[in-house]
Amino acid sequence: MSLPDRLVQAGVDLLEEEGLAGLTLRAIARRTGVSHGAPRRYFPTHNSLLSAIAATGLQDLAARLQPPAGAGPEEQLLAGARKYLEFAAERPGMFDLIFRHDLLAGAGGNLRATSLPLFKTFVDLVARLQPQDAELRATALWTNLHGIAVLRATNALELLGTADLEPIVRYVVHAHVTPA
């Protein structure tokens, strides 16, 4: 494995273990066994390395969001919603990083080339169920799912006595694909 790939993998591992706060250039270099200046030879800024790390998470999320073959559009949309929430729960550090546009904007890596098709997947599925205002509906659906993921991550849903997300996911999906 090349050194840039090792640096990215070390960053992914640190992110999974310690979260975004533990993801420093020094920690990545230490984990990789190189000097603290070595990452700058391949990644001119800390944010460019963060962008490369985020790209791996977006690729994982994209693979998870592939609609199940043979299922109808509603079941595909429900499956995508579940997979989005699974990703957030299983990879909280990566989930935090890939949505930190304040850190990643202009950092290189062309993350939009990976992230925009993910959103388009939701738009296309929503459009198959409710073509009117599909992009607006998909945006509202995505923001609802993201909010659920954040509320679960901070244990706020437990305060409401909500352990089973399935009824919420079904409600949210139906609410955004039912004609107004």
C-alpha positions in Angstrom: 0.0 0.0 0.0 1.4 3.4 -0.9 2.1 6.0 1.8 -0.8 8.3 0.8 -3.2 5.3 1.0 -1.7 4.3 4.4 -2.2 7.8 5.7 -5.8 7.8 4.6 -6.4 4.4 6.1 -4.8 5.5 9.4 -7.1 8.5 9.3 -10.1 6.3 8.8 -9.1 4.0 11.7 -8.5 7.0 14.0 -11.8 8.5 13.0 -13.6 5.3 13.8 -11.8 4.9 17.1 -11.6 8.5 18.4 -14.0 10.6 16.3 -13.3 13.8 14.6 -11.5 15.4 17.6 -8.8 12.7 17.4 -8.1 13.2 13.7 -5.0 15.3 13.7 -2.1 15.2 11.3 0.3 14.2 14.1 -1.9 11.3 15.2 -2.2 10.1 11.6 1.5 10.4 11.1 2.2 8.6 14.4 -0.3 5.8 13.5 1.4 5.4 10.1 4.9 5.5 11.6 6.2 8.6 9.7 7.3 12.0 10.8 4.6 14.5 11.5 5.6 16.5 8.4 5.4 13.5 6.0 1.6 13.8 5.3 2.1 17.3 3.9 4.2 15.8 1.0 1.0 14.2 -0.2 -1.7 16.3 1.3 -0.8 20.0 1.4 -3.3 20.8 4.1 -5.0 19.0 7.0 -8.3 19.5 5.2 -7.1 17.9 2.0 -6.3 14.8 4.0 -9.7 15.0 5.7 -11.2 15.2 2.2 -9.4 12.0 1.2 -10.7 10.3 4.3 -14.2 11.5 3.7 -14.1 10.2 0.2 -13.7 6.6 1.6 -16.8 7.1 3.7 -18.8 8.5 0.8 -17.9 5.5 -1.2 -19.0 3.2 1.6 -22.3 5.0 1.9 -22.8 4.9 -1.9 -22.3 1.2 -1.9 -24.8 0.8 0.9 -27.4 2.9 -0.8 -27.6 0.8 -3.9 -31.4 0.0 -4.2 -32.2 -3.7 -3.7 -32.9 -5.5 -7.0 -36.4 -6.7 -7.6 -37.9 -4.4 -4.9 -40.5 -1.8 -5.8 -39.7 1.9 -5.5 -41.3 2.3 -2.1 -39.3 -0.6 -0.7 -36.2 0.7 -2.3 -36.7 4.1 -0.8 -37.3 2.5 2.7 -34.2 0.4 2.3 -32.2 3.5 1.4 -33.5 5.3 4.4 -32.6 2.3 6.7 -29.2 2.0 5.2 -28.5 5.8 5.7 -29.4 5.4 9.4 -27.4 2.2 9.7 -24.3 4.0 8.3 -24.8 6.9 10.7 -25.0 4.5 13.7 -22.2 2.2 12.6 -19.7 4.9 11.5 -20.5 7.9 13.6 -17.1 9.6 13.1 -17.3 9.2 9.4 -20.9 10.3 9.3 -19.8 13.5 11.2 -16.9 14.1 8.8 -18.7 13.7 5.5 -21.2 16.3 6.4 -18.7 18.9 7.7 -18.8 21.0 4.6 -17.2 23.8 6.5 -14.0 21.7 6.8 -14.1 20.0 3.4 -15.2 22.8 1.1 -12.3 23.6 -1.2 -10.1 20.9 0.3 -9.8 19.0 -3.0 -10.9 15.5 -3.7 -14.0 16.6 -5.6 -16.4 15.2 -3.0 -19.4 16.5 -4.9 -18.7 14.0 -7.6 -19.4 11.3 -5.0 -22.0 13.0 -2.8 -24.3 14.5 -5.4 -25.1 11.1 -7.0 -26.1 9.8 -3.5 -28.7 12.6 -3.2 -29.8 11.9 -6.8 -30.5 8.3 -5.8 -33.1 9.6 -3.3 -34.5 12.1 -5.8 -35.0 9.4 -8.4 -36.7 7.0 -6.0 -39.0 9.8 -4.7 -39.8 10.8 -8.3 -40.9 7.2 -9.1 -43.4 7.4 -6.2 -44.3 11.1 -6.4 -43.0 13.0 -9.5 -44.4 16.3 -8.4 -41.7 18.3 -6.5 -39.4 15.2 -6.3 -36.3 17.2 -5.5 -37.9 19.2 -2.8 -39.5 16.1 -1.3 -36.2 14.2 -1.5 -34.5 17.2 0.3 -37.1 17.2 3.0 -36.8 13.4 3.4 -33.0 13.5 3.6 -33.1 16.3 6.2 -35.6 14.3 8.2 -33.4 11.2 8.1 -30.3 13.2 8.9 -32.1 14.7 11.9 -33.1 11.2 13.1 -29.5 10.0 12.8 -28.3 13.0 14.8 -31.0 12.6 17.5 -30.2 8.9 17.8 -26.4 9.6 18.0 -27.0 12.1 20.9 -29.4 9.7 22.7 -32.2 12.3 22.4 -34.6 9.7 20.9 -34.2 7.6 24.0 -35.5 10.5 26.1 -38.7 10.2 24.1 -38.9 6.4 24.7 -38.2 5.8 21.0 -36.0 2.7 20.5 -37.6 1.3 17.4 -36.9 3.5 14.4 -38.8 1.5 11.9 -42.2 3.1 12.5 -40.5 6.6 12.3 -38.7 5.7 9.1 -41.9 4.4 7.5 -43.8 7.5 8.6 -41.1 9.9 7.3 -40.8 8.1 3.9 -44.6 8.0 3.5 -45.0 11.6 4.5 -42.6 12.8 1.8 -44.1 10.7 -1.0 -47.7 11.1 -0.3 -49.4 13.7 -2.6 -49.9 17.1 -0.8 
